[in-house]
Amino acid sequence: MSHIVEAKSLRKNYGNFTALDGVDLTIPRGAISGLIGPNGAGKTTTLKALIGLCDVEGELSVAGRDPRIARHKLMEDVCFIADVGILPKWLKVSQVIDYVEAVHPKFDRKKAEKFLSTTDIPANKRIKELSKGMVTQLHLALVMAIEVQLLVLDEPTIGLDIIYRKEFYDRLLNDFYDGNRTIIISTHQVEEIETLLSHLVFINKGKIVLDSLMSDLPDIYAEVLVDADRVVQADALQPIYVRELLGKKSYTFESVPREQLEFLGELHTPSVADLFVAKLKEEKHE
Amino acid sequence: MNKFAVLQFYGLLRREVLEHRNLFVGAPSVLALLILVATAWVATQIDQSQLAEGLEFVSMLFDGLSPFDMAPWIIPLAIPFYLTLYVCSVIYLINTLYQDRKEMSVLFWQSMPVSNLQTVLSKIVAIVFVAPVFYVLIMFAMYLIGMIWLTILGISNEVDLVGIGWLFLAAIVSLVLIYISAVVTSLWLLPSIGWLLLFSAFAKKTPLLWAGGVFILAGFFEDFIFGTQYLANWVASRTSDPNQYLILEFQKVFERVFNYDMFFGIMVGSILIVGAVFMRRFTD
């Protein structure tokens, strides 16, 4: 499978703070990829590097281009939504549509207007008069009307209530994603996007700690609710994370064959949230 | 240049006008309104028959005179607009690459397929060529309202208005000269435009303080280290003479544009503008 994003040894420092510390990342075309990390992990810096808004060291290719050279050409094939605050507040809804129509060669005004007609957003209102949810809907309407290869979403639903959040992702899947386009979603609300993802990346302290297809996770990771009398055997298999759960111990293993784990207790694939915690705790212990 | 590139640049200019409508349209409109109200108030304080006599005198005075000869005498009427334009230009230039970073909408603008060079150029074209158009149109509207008022006054007092017609033509010629003056002066002041844009793109806070502070520091260090004041003298030589700001005759346009000092200033301004483009690219 070809990759829409290929990054090698990306480094970025802000003064003494290392935001990216040798990031290696590959994202397959057509994937819905989650970039998960705690606050300050380097998610936004990574995404800004991908769209040429942040100067980084290292090798980087997005949709076949180096974002550091001719960002504006790259943006014909890539769209970006950050958190809800970035649409200019002084523009009217109709004016922001006029602007995107004027500057973007792949924008379809009719599509945007059709999408907006299904919402309560009035065309003559200024963006500062819209609710956070409406601003996100408007931004999504603009993005969905652009024929792009890659959509980059940085904490797109932060500050929105559950109804807007659910609608946002439903629209994204039903109206934007067609199997060929790639979506990268950065968030720390892991549970919300878990079911959407086909590719998963964990980042912590500027380093990638996991880069895997979702379909490969069951082959690599396993969580076992270990019976009390099997704890010694479980410890011997070098779990990456152990936690107390309902009076028992839950062990997370990496690259241990399932045949060796089945007899320890109840076995299943960890959720993304549990795996995230496990990988981060593993980092701390190392 | 293909058709889409032209439309795209038009879209960028439209954005500038919408974003800075207070500076481009609001400020001169308020000024014109104030002038009209003040003029109307003064007119109410004067006896109508005296007003009609004055109108007749002015009409006779200008009857048959060339609008091109009369225009320089009308240009001073536009000076309040001219000063407003330059104050608004400074406000515009120092904020234009800073404000969107402050309110975070820069991420939206930069998520569009528009280069930093196109963005900065659109801002320069907007303030050098587009803003004066609005100022001149608003002055024209003000002159037109004044003309209609004088016509009504003249007709009601049976005054011959032929000379007033010539005066109106002269006012139109003066507006063309004002527009040309504004554009040529902006080119003359291109180093200042580049300097303000550079710090607008650079500063994380208070860009005007940065622009002024760095200039003063540069002058101070030049004086302290070399014992010279070339920088301060050069800036003073380009800004202190009022004649540098207005062109009163069309014949003067060529010599004001095509001279060594103008080219040198454009070169320095261009270097600073390129700096602003790079600063826009690398400020994150």
Interface residues (C-beta under 8 A of the other chain):
Chain A: K48 I51 L53 C54 D55 A70 R71 H72 K73 L74 M75 E76 C79 F80 I81 A82 G85 I86 L87 P88 K89 W90 L91 Q95 D98 Y99 V100 E101 A102 V103 H104 P105 H139
Chain B: F4 L7 Q8 Y10 G11 L12 R14 R15 L18 E19 D100 E103 M104 S105 V106 L107 F108 W109 Q110 S111 M112 P113 V114 S115 N116 Q118 R281 F282 D284
